[in-house]
Amino acid sequence: MLRYARQSVFLGNKKQKRLLKSAVAVLGLGSVGSAAAEYLARQGVNLKLIDRDIVEESNLNRQLYEEEDVGKPKAEAIGKRLKKINSSVSIDYFCEDFNSSTAERLLAGADIVIDGLDNFQSRFLLNDFCIKNNIPFVYASAIEASGLVTLVIPKKTPCLSCIFHDKSAVETCETAGIMPAVAGVIAAISANEAVKYLSGMGTLLEGQLLSISMLDNKIEKLNVAKRQDCQTCNGKYKFLSSPPAIQQLCSDAYHINIRTTNLKKLKIKIMRNPDFIVTGSDDYLGITYRKKGITLFKNRMIIKNVSSAAEAKTIASKIIGM
């Protein structure tokens, strides 16, 4: 216990032992998820790390990866890094897509989940799964210079659908940008919220949404409430029951159904990022992204020159926040 001596002085040995027996699933290992995972590993929490993406050079300014990790699966890279930091904790990593058919296996055994995802479709799927299976999770998001955190406890607090309804924001880090510091702050808060829940110490963000703006140093706690008409809280898990909206067209092309999108506004956002070359009209956009060809319509997209459905979905998320 010498490793944890300083925090045990504060928590007490009994609560520290609870942490050592706990397991947290970190779903999404970008700027928030990767940092949250490190905070937890250092405190002695066992981890399940899940991400379908690979490390890119543009990740290095805010995500806990090194230059030699570029091109490697994020889950593997951060898993091996954290094992070097604390070899005494159990760390399992999964370089897989989180969807309705993999959710149960990937999240099995987790006492709590940290949501490090980057899109609302996957978040509502996580929300459905956790409410149905009585697993608490920490919603944590950061974009531009702002962040949000709340704790969802099934049957006790408002769920994500209560708070955001069926929101389907198109803002992503690729189109809107993000300041590294805000991701670090949100990561620390989300990891701390998980530790408080697991140890039984402190005041939790139950029924409250913590909002932080780093530009004007503004911090607010907003009260949120259950909705009587919330489908998830009433046992209707539409995201969990929906099949993946992706279909392979040929050996290296995939068709993806998306929500209706304003292409004119999206084009302006995408063109801010030099990684994307954009052409097209009001009816469609032609996008080139690192030798990948994307045709984006108002409610669907085709992605060519990709090796798998997971890769196609990853690219779609960068553009549309799928």
N, C-alpha and C positions, 0 to 999 in steps of 0.2 A: 504493500500500500504506500510505500515511500513516494512513488511516482505521483500519487494523488494527494500527498500530504497537505498541500496548501488549500486545496478545495475541500478536503475532508474536515479541516479545521472549521470551515464555514458551514458545510452541509451536515457534518456528523458522519461517523462511520456507518451507521445503519442506512442512511440515505445513499451514501457512496456505494455500498454493496448492492443496493437496488439498481444503480446505474450499470454496475458490472454485469448484472444478470439480464439487462434489457437489450432489446434489438430495435433499431430504427432503420426504416427503409428510406433512402434518399432517392427520390424519383426525379431525374433530370439533374445533370452534373455540370451545368453552366456556371455563371458567375455567382449565383446564390447557392446552388446545390453543392458545388465543389468546396466552397468555403465553409458552409454549414457542416459538411461531412468531416472536415478537418477538425473543427471545434469539438465535434462529438467524439471522434477517435481519440483525441488528446485527453478527453475526460473519462475514457474507459468504456464508452458505449459500443456495443457490437453493431455492425452495419451491414445492410444490403444496399449495394450501389447499382443504380439502373439508369442506363442512357443508351440510345441507339446511334448517337452521333460520333464522329471522329474529331480529333483536335485539329483546328485550323490556326493559321498564324494570327488571324484577327482576334482569336480568343485570348491571346497571351497577355494583353494589357489589363485583364480583369479576372480571368479564371486561373485557378491554381495549377497550371501546367507549365512545363518547361519547353524550351525550343526543340529538344530531342523528342518530345511527345507528338509533334506535328505529324499528322497522318495516322496516329494510333487511335484505337477506340478510347473514348473518354473514360468509360467505366474501368477498363483495364489499367489505364494510365494512373488514374487517381487511386484505384484500389491498391496498386503496387506501391505508390508513394506513401499512402497512409499506413500500409503494413510495415514500412521502414520506420515510420514515426512511432508507431505503437504496435509491436509484434504480439502483445498479449491479448489484443481484442480480436474477435472473429470478424473477418471482412470477406463477404461474398460479393462478387460483381457480375453483372449481366449486361452484355453488349447486345441488347435486344430492344425491339419496339414494344412500347406499352400500349396494348389495345384490349378489346373485350375478350379475346381468346387467350391472352397471356397474363392478364391482371391477377388472377387467383394464384398462379404459380409464382410470379415475381414478388408478390407481396406477402406470401405465406410466412407466418411466424413473426411478423412485425408487430411490435407493441404500439407503435405510432409511426406515421409517415410524414416526411417533410416534402412538400410540393415545391420542387424546383423546376417545374415545367415552364414552357414558354408560350402556351396557347390554351384557349378556353375549351376547345373541344376535348383535349386530353384531361383538362382539369375537371370538367363536368363528368367525364368517365370515372376519374378517381373519386370524385364526390359520390357518385352512384355506388361504386364498389365499397367504399368505406362506410357509408350509411347502411347499406344492406348487410355488411359483415361486422358492423359494430367496432370499427377501427378508427380512432381519432387521427386527425391529420392537421398539420400546420400549413395554411395557405400563405405563401411568401412570393411576392412579385416585385420586380424592380425594372423601371424603364426610364429613359432620359435621366432626370435627377430626382425621381420620386419613387417611393416604395410603399407597399401595403403588407400587413401581416395580421392574421387572425387564427384562432384555434377553433377547429370544428370538432365537437364531441357528439357522436350520434345520440339521438333521443334527448339531448340536453340543450344544445346550442343551435342557433340558426345554421343551416348548411350553406354551401356555396351557392346553390340555386336560389335559396332564400335571399341572399345578399345581392347577387348579380343577375338574377333571373336567367335568361338564356343569352346573356351577352356574348357577342362574337367579335371582339375587337380585332382590327386588322393591324394594329401597331405591333411591330416587333423590334428587337434590338437592331436588326439590319436596316429597317426603314426609319425608325425614330431615333436610334442611337441610345447610348447609356453611358453614364459616368461611373467609373469603377468604384468610387467610394460609396455610392448609395447601395450598390450590390453587397459590399462588405458589411455595411450597417444592417441591412435586412437579413443577411446570412447569420450574423451574430445574434440578432433578436430571435430568429426562427429556431436556431439551435438551442438557445437559452430557454425558449418556450417548451421545447421538447424535454429538456433536462428538468425543468420545473414540474412538468406533468409526470415524468417518470419517477422523480424523487419525492413528489408530494410536498414540495416546498414552494412558497411564494404565491403571488396572485396571478392567475392565468387570464389570458385574453379571451374569456368566455363571453360571447355576445357583444364583443367589441372589435372594431376594425381600427388598427393602429395605422395612421397615415403619416408619412414623413416626406418632407420636401427639403432637399439639401440646398436648393438655390436660395431660399429665404429662411432657412433654419426653422421651419415650421413643423411642429409635431402636434398631432391631434389624436384623440381617442374618440371614435364615433360609435355610438350605440347602434347595434343592428338587432333586428327582431325576426322571429320565425314568421313565415307567410302561411296562412291557413290553406292557400291554394297551391303550395309547393308540391310538385309532382314527386320529387325524390323523397321528401319527408312523409308523403302519403303512400310510399311503397311502389311508385311507378318509375322504374329505372330505365328510361328510354335510351340513355347513352350507353348503358351496359348491355342492353339487348340489341343495339344497332350493329349490324355487320360493318366491318371496315369499308369505307367508301373509296376503294382503290381497286383498279382492274389492270392486269397486264395486257398490253396490246400486242407486243411482239417481244423479241428477246431482250431489247434494251429500252422499251418505251412503256410508260404507265399512264393511265387515265385516272384522274382524281376528281370526284365530285366535291364542290365547295359551296359555301353559302353565296348568295348574290352579293356581288362586289362592285363598288363604284370604281371603274377602271381609270377614269380621268384623275381622281384624287390619288389612287394608288400609284399611278405612273409618276406623279410628282414626287412622292415619297421615295419610291424605288430609285429614281434617278439621282438622289442625293448620295447614294452609295456607289463608288466607282467599281465595285465588284460586278455590278449589273450593267449590261448594255441593253437598252430598251428601244424598241421600235413599235409600230402598230398604229391603231386608230381607236375610236371610241368603242368599237365592237370587240376588239381583241388586242392583246399586247404580245409582241414577240420579244422574249428575254433570253439573253445569253449569259450564263453564269458558270464560269470555270469549265468551259467546253461542254456544258450541258445546255441543250436546247429546250426552252419552255415556251409553250403557247398557252396564254391565259385568256380565257373567256369570262363572261360575267358570272357564271356559276359552275365552271369546270376548268381543268387545266390538263395539258398533256406534257409530260416530261420525257425527254429522250436522252439516250446515252447514259443510262444509269444501270447499275448491276442488280438492284433488288427493290422490292416495294418499300422497304425501310429507308433506303437511300432517297427514293422519290419523295417519300413523306417528309424526310428531313429537309429537303430542298424546298418543298411546298411550304413548310412551316416558316422558313426564312423569309418567304415572300408574302404570305397571306396570314401567318399566325395560325396555321391549321391545328 
